[in-house]
Amino acid sequence: MIGDDELLQIEQVIERLTTRYPTVSPVDIEHIVRTVHKRLAKGRIRDFVPLLVEKAARRELSDRAATEAVS
């Protein structure tokens, strides 16, 4: 079960990534974060989920930025 604290931390992840990647639409960032979070929804140990979500979302955003820079 996902707790309120985890959901608050996910919102903070969205805010941090929106600040870190100003050229990416906030809607896209939110979509990426929520998609990653959904993938981890069935995990039993919830302590590190926000950290794992942020790391995976950062990787995806960095990959996207690198791809756009090449194009």
C-alpha positions in Angstrom: 0.0 0.0 0.0 1.3 3.4 -0.9 1.4 5.9 2.0 0.8 9.6 2.0 4.4 10.3 2.8 5.5 8.4 -0.3 3.0 10.3 -2.5 4.3 13.6 -1.0 7.9 12.5 -1.8 6.8 11.7 -5.4 5.4 15.2 -5.8 8.7 16.6 -4.5 10.5 14.5 -7.1 8.4 16.0 -9.8 9.2 19.5 -8.5 12.9 18.8 -8.4 13.0 17.4 -11.9 10.9 20.2 -13.3 13.5 22.7 -11.9 16.4 20.6 -13.1 15.1 20.1 -16.6 13.5 23.5 -17.5 13.4 22.7 -21.2 11.2 19.6 -20.7 7.5 20.1 -20.3 6.3 19.7 -16.7 3.5 17.5 -18.0 6.1 15.2 -19.6 8.1 15.1 -16.4 5.1 14.3 -14.4 4.1 11.5 -16.8 7.5 10.0 -16.7 7.7 10.1 -12.9 4.2 8.6 -12.4 4.9 5.9 -15.0 8.1 4.8 -13.2 6.3 5.0 -9.9 3.5 2.8 -11.2 6.1 0.2 -12.2 7.3 0.0 -8.6 3.8 -0.1 -7.1 3.8 -3.8 -6.3 7.1 -3.7 -4.4 6.7 -4.8 -0.7 9.5 -2.6 0.7 8.5 1.0 0.1 11.3 2.9 1.8 13.4 3.6 -1.3 10.7 3.9 -3.9 10.9 7.7 -4.2 14.7 7.5 -4.6 14.4 4.8 -7.2 11.7 6.7 -9.1 13.8 9.8 -9.2 16.9 8.0 -10.4 15.0 6.2 -13.2 13.2 9.4 -14.2 16.5 11.3 -14.3 18.0 8.6 -16.5 15.1 8.7 -18.9 15.2 12.6 -19.0 19.0 12.6 -19.6 18.6 10.0 -22.4 15.9 12.1 -24.0 18.0 15.3 -23.8 21.0 13.5 -25.3 18.8 12.2 -28.2 17.4 15.6 -28.9 20.9 17.1 -28.8 22.0 14.7 -31.5 19.0 15.4 -33.7 
